[in-house]
């Protein structure tokens, strides 16, 4: 869930006032899962001929409770004669900018049901990609967690056995971690690693990462870079294709396409691309001038412009890129799973060797 700052007039839309800043309200962004379901339901209702002012009162009970005031406000606005886009704008940033802009375009062109359906499909693709990634890494992470817990128990048990028998405790890791004291140190180290890992994860998904050099570094990694680039290109192609399909002109559509990537690596080329298009040149030439897009993508854009089916070509390319991203992420998770299993195997082998040495070989050496 993203938290953004909106104007105070959106206080009734599910936000809360920030006591530290006068006249400012914090608005929560509607989760992707809820947004996809809402867009699909509204699209189906509109396609069935239900009037828009009758749809939104029912939707208020189908979203998470903290967003009901925003949906109720939309219902009141539509019932009062406002366009849906105007009612959405009054909710601050509860809905993403691209969602609001395309709804406005749908209102103007009469293609609102089709646009909402496209939006729902895209958000559902994002959710599926996330679920697949989490499912792939869940089992290896559970195994790693179990191994960490078992090692901690062995450290403590070996110390207890040593104190009961009066012998020197068995150091299974060879790091001097035995007994209660060793367990405390072990837990502290594991907790520090978890905190650092979580901090890196939050950095990766934050705006600082999107606007910093870390993302550029990530794009250069062999497998990870391919997956990230496919995801970013897919977002760009889908946004641009959907805007053009809805009738938006290229100069207006390009900023949405660049911003939809959520990446400063792509966003830094927005001015260059719009300037080229403003001079009357093609979208292919505009994207080529940025030197950011691969040759295959530019070729697809060029063929689409020549054939007059650029929107269809971009949407089809977006689907292909999503498949490539899923394949790359699957490869990445498989490699990561093997890496985790390798760490566990190395840990087990190390403990076996230490136990064999302490229990069997060391007494023999002492006797000799």
Secondary structure, 3 states (H helix, E strand, C coil): CCEEEEEHHHHHHCCEECCCCCCEEEEECCCHHHHHHHHHHHHHHHHCCCCHHHHHHHHCCCCCHHHHHHHHHHHHHHHCCCCHHHHHHCCCCCCCHHHHHHHHHHHHHCCHHHHHHHHHHHHHHHHHHHHHHHHHHHHHHHHHHHHHHHHHHHHHHHHHHHHHHCCCCCCCCCCCCCHHHHHHHHHHHHHHHHHHHHHHHHHHHCHHHHHCHHHHHHHCCHHHHHHHHHHHHHHHHHHHHHHHHCCCCHHHHHHHHHHHCCCHHHHCCHHHHHHHHHCCCCHHHHHHHHCCCCHHHHHHHHHHHHHCCHHHHHHHHHHHHHHHHHHHHHHHHHHHHHHHHHHHHHHHHHHHHHHHHHHHHHHHHHHC
